[in-house]
Amino acid sequence: MKTAAYAAIDNHSPLVPFTLERRDLGANDIHLEILYCGVCHSDIHQVKNEWGGTTYPIVPGHEIVGRVTQIGNEVQKFGIGDLVGIGCFVIAAEPATLV
């Protein structure tokens, strides 16, 4: 699944339009249309590699608000069309994970 994003190609360039390939939806996954996404100071540190270890290209952003567009066949907590919010951390043990 191709996804449009903005990415930093290196630690000196501005964010540029970027297309990434996502894996297929799994049985416990949900897919979102992202409506809003925050970029915080921690994201900027990571983009600029100020903490070391950044892998490029990097797509910064978290604290997402979106609408569910697809659900895996074992997902029960979310339905298509639900408006959802995701904070800084996504716990893999939850009933649904993002792809």
C-alpha angles and dihedrals in degrees: 000000000000116000128192115226143147116254141180110232093195138353094274104044127089120245110281134189109278136177120214131186116236125201120252119277112271129213093264098037134103126203121214137200098222110226099173134009130182124224111199136185091269089059090053091051089052094047091051091045090234091148094042128237099072114156115212137255092044126182107205125204143088139168091082130191115195149141123255110245101169136016132196117246093256097049112114105159097064134045134198109277095026115140109228139181126209123195131204095294131048113195114215091212091067117104092255133032129193125251 
